[in-house]
Amino acid sequence: MAYDEWMVERAQDFGSLRGRRIESWAGVEMALWEHGPDGGPQFTEPAVECLQLWGMQAYLDDGRALWIGTYQDDDLFGLWPQRRPDPRLENPEMWDGIYRWTALSELPTGPVEDVVVFAEEGVLAEVELRVGGRPLVLVAGEFVECGRMLSLNRLDESVLVFTDPAAAERVEWSTPQRGRVRIDPWPKISFC
């Protein structure tokens, strides 16, 4: 399968994490429910086995950061890594309402042993990482409130973060998975 140059470069940005060490994570969490039982936003739900983030950053051992958010390509969204930190993630006070800044201490840290990138419908749909011996799955998608139910759209505008790959496989998407394909290995590049 052929990929456009921009997509390959983004896959390489994810691949540049291989062999690096992630010291910590932070991100901006997006509420699952705009109005929970107490009237305010609700960020957790017992049946939801992932985090829903507006964006996140991996802080590396050399003091640099890799920002991970989403981009829009026509009506679909894909994962977008950028080799520069997003200053909005450095300012916890600017986030309120259905968004909150949070240190993501539940995510694995340590050496990045493996990176696998998947495309779907022409966008970067998923990334599987092995960090410090633990798996981490990132998927472009979003929870949508439907009355008192949540539906889960694939290739939507948030970053869904799973620490259990089996949970990512169990997800009942309201939109179909559309021919997910692994992007072939690429030459190792340095993070700069």
C-alpha positions, 0 to 999 in steps of 0.5 A: 500500500502506498502512503503519502509523504506527510503520513510517512513522515508522521509515522517516522515521528512516532517511530523516532520514539523507539530506543528513547526513554519516556520520563513522564506523560501529561495531557488534557482530558476531555469529559465523557459527559458534559453534565454528570450526576453533580451537574458538572463534567464527568471524566470517568465512567466504570465501563470506559476502559480508556482515557479520552484526551484532547492531546498529550505529551511524552516527556523524554529523557533529554528534556524534549517532548513529543506532542500527540494530538489529532488532525482532520483529513476531510471528514476523518481524523488521525493521530498527529505527533509533533516533535515540539511541545504544545505550550497549551499543555504547559499551562494547566490553568487555561483548561476548565469546563469539559477539559482538564489538564492532568499528569498521566501517571497511570501511563507507562514510562521507561524505554520505548521498545517498540512502535507499530503504526496503523493507517486506516482510510488514509489517516494514522488511525492507531499506534501501539507502543511498548514502553518499559515493558508495558503496552500502550495503544493510542487510537483516533476516536471520540465518545459521543453523548447520546442521551444517557448512553455513550457511543464511540466513534472511530477516526474522530477528533480525540486521542483515546489511550488504552493501557490494556490492548485487550480493552482496545480490541473489545471496543464496540465502535459505533463507526466501523473499522475500515481496513486497518493496515500496518504501515511498513517499517521505515528507516530509523531516524533520530529525534530532533 
